[in-house]
Amino acid sequence: MNELVRLHRDGRVAIITVDNPPVNAIATGVPEGIAAALTSAQTDPAVDAIVIIGAGKTFIAGADLAEFAKSGEGPNLHDLLAAIEDSAKPTVVAVHGTALGGGVEIAMAAHYRVAVPDAQLGMPEVTIGVVPGAEGTQRLPRLVGVAKAVDMLMTAAPVKASEALQIGLVDRIIDGDLLAGAVAFAREMAARGGPHPKTSEMTGKLGTPEANAAIFAAGREQARKLRRNQTAPLAVLEALEAATTLPFAEGCAKERQLSDASLKSPQAQALIHAFFAERAVGKVPDVPKDTPVYPIRNAAIIGAGTMGVGISIALVNAGIPVRLKDSTQAALDRAMANVRQNYASVVKRGRMTQEVVEQRIALIQPQLGYDEFDQADIIIEAVFESMDLKKQIFGEIDKIAKPDCVLATNTSTLNIDEIAAATARPHMVIGLHFFSPAYIMRLLEIVRGKLTAKPVVATVLALAKTLRKVGVLVGNGHGFVGNRMMFQYMREAQLLVEEGATPAQVDGALTDWGMAMGIFAVDDLGGLDLGARCFADLRERQGPGPRMPVVLDKLVAMGRLGQKTGAGWFRYDEARKPIPDAEVEALIAHTAEATGIPRRAITPDEIIERCMYSMINEGAKILEEGHALRASDIDTIYITGYGFPAYRGGPMWFADSVGLDKILARVKDFERQYGVLWQPARLLERLVSEGRTFASLDAVKAQETAQEAQA
Ligand SMILES: NC(=O)c1ccc[n+]([C@@H]2O[C@H](COP(=O)([O-])OP(=O)(O)OC[C@H]3O[C@@H](n4cnc5c(N)ncnc54)[C@H](O)[C@@H]3O)[C@@H](O)[C@H]2O)c1
């Protein structure tokens, strides 16, 4: 029919094959191709039934997001769906791999659906802030019932074929060859004769107003919990509600209106940006795709503390065996007990069998010496944060490691080049900044030293993928990208409480705004001693002058180190819930008075501006220094590692959406009030003077990289 859709026949059954690798996405040409094939099959007297199937690994796994993002519109499938459903000859969709979004919408318009046992079907549109626009909200509840439709659309989680069969989304599971089974099924349906079931005409599962009211109320609650502050889930519920109260055609019109509005929403644009930003992180201009990589078949870790244990679990979960070294048997015993405890909770939640857990644990070899470190493909150092200690360790492993072994450090703040200089092979040294807990957190900051070789960069980018992490390349600046920005944010939050807010007020404003956690709760989790050390360091770098918060040091001196001591900025109950503490609030008020800081009422707007704009200004400095490749990389770091709401697109995207001129004006206000800490980034000033955005900066860079690659 065209390059993307083929039509052929098996006896009297027409087979329409969508062939748009890799995932048969609905791009321009696909709906047109299916429609043309359908017309041809319908008018062919030698055809009794029609099967629609995907080539390669999967059925249609959604719309082509790149096309979607460019045009700002979803594909218009309405005529195609009507043609499939109104066909006099039975239409059968055959699903393997994953049918997602528009793929499921096409499947639901067919008279019948068959699937292989490991197929999955899902409607994940809310994850990009969009209401399905191809009648999915109207057909899904008709097939699976209102409650299940609400659940599928709110969670965005696909259902497996067996469940799809049970809930009515699929009519038959095909064991063995899918196409042969689908053709046989189609023949059977043709022989049985029409009329064939039209989903749009089904009403049996649409429930009663009373039952539905409770389901939708629960759905709103689910949306509030799973997708706080987001508009698309509520609009999806409105569309589903329309399916239960309006005739099909009117429900579709309502869905279309909600879907069009959602596509234009800032939240959808931010979520789509976040989606592409995450996919762009692997693109490093001077490390092309064909850069050779060292195979990582095994690993060795030094330091079996919090991070060493977490990284070990992340590695063995990806099938990479680990030798885990510490300096005392007690530390090793504690580490292995922690490994076991972590896996025990995984088993308890039914996520893994004990047998699999035992296999994984057996892949971790605790040891006191350097035995077999000479065989390691990568050595990851995760000892205390001390330059002297790290240099000593790198000196030792330099003598043992094989020449092509990648030498990585998990330091959060130290200079990678200085660590690398302790070896005779600085080109093999790189920073792998995992986040805690390392087996859960998706972010991995990959810190490139001055001399790090390109194959080493390529190797760890590939390793990040193997570990199912998002590896973002950053430069060797103090605190790299994420923490460097967070120090600013933490400082402002602490100054805000000294000026009159409470920690609970600041955290409340931040979480209301969309952050997964408030900054004081984050500080309590990481440990106030760690935060205090970072501030001391910052003070030293900045020199005297700028006012820095002072309460933090007092809390540390009182032994309030955060969750690990049961109290920090907050107190903690058994469920580790932060509880505002009058003692801390009195300490803050007293300190402010003693230091002559006037107290005043602080608004949520000021909290957000001071916290976010300080980060954004620092992000601009990072970009201008070349310590991040793209503004969108900073966004990915914040969304995947720091609980920044994806529906705001990350800090730099958020800045663009506010308007860089507005941000700069506020930064200058704060500079007048607070001094040099708020000095505007030159890049921010330049972009404002040129009327540009961070996104435009990324676009220009992407173009340059593409041109260089072509040349
Ligand atoms: N904890 C975090 O959230 C986090 C996050 C990212 C990076 N980091 C960094 O990771 C590193 C480790 O942090 P952590 O929180 O796991 O520390 P930790 O104190 O929990 O563990 C450090 C471990 O190193 C061991 N060790 C010390 N000297 C050693 C030596 N000479 N040989 C072998 N083992 C030795 C200690 O016995 C201890 O078990 C630090 O550089 C830290 O900055 C920590």
The ligand as an ORCA input file, in Angstrom:
! r2SCAN-3c Opt
* xyz 0 1
  N      25.696      8.491     50.752
  C      25.313      9.114     49.658
  O      24.143      9.484     49.508
  C      26.283      9.344     48.539
  C      25.787      9.636     47.281
  C      26.681      9.781     46.220
  C      28.037      9.659     46.453
  N      28.490      9.396     47.694
  C      29.937      9.252     47.855
  O      30.230      7.876     47.920
  C      31.357      7.648     48.756
  C      30.981      6.672     49.845
  O      29.914      7.204     50.592
  P      29.053      6.316     51.598
  O      27.899      7.132     51.989
  O      28.814      4.967     51.014
  O      30.058      6.193     52.818
  P      30.045      5.118     53.993
  O      30.696      5.774     55.145
  O      28.705      4.527     54.165
  O      30.986      3.959     53.450
  C      32.360      4.071     53.225
  C      32.961      2.678     53.360
  O      34.303      2.729     52.925
  C      35.041      1.866     53.752
  N      36.451      2.221     53.670
  C      37.092      3.285     54.193
  N      38.380      3.242     53.898
  C      38.605      2.117     53.194
  C      39.757      1.508     52.612
  N      40.943      2.055     52.707
  N      39.576      0.354     51.946
  C      38.367     -0.212     51.839
  N      37.265      0.315     52.375
  C      37.377      1.460     53.055
  C      34.450      2.072     55.121
  O      34.761      1.006     56.000
  C      32.972      2.148     54.789
  O      32.380      0.869     54.813
  C      31.778      9.022     49.233
  O      32.773      9.498     48.376
  C      30.510      9.839     49.106
  O      30.786     11.217     48.935
  C      27.643      9.217     48.734
*
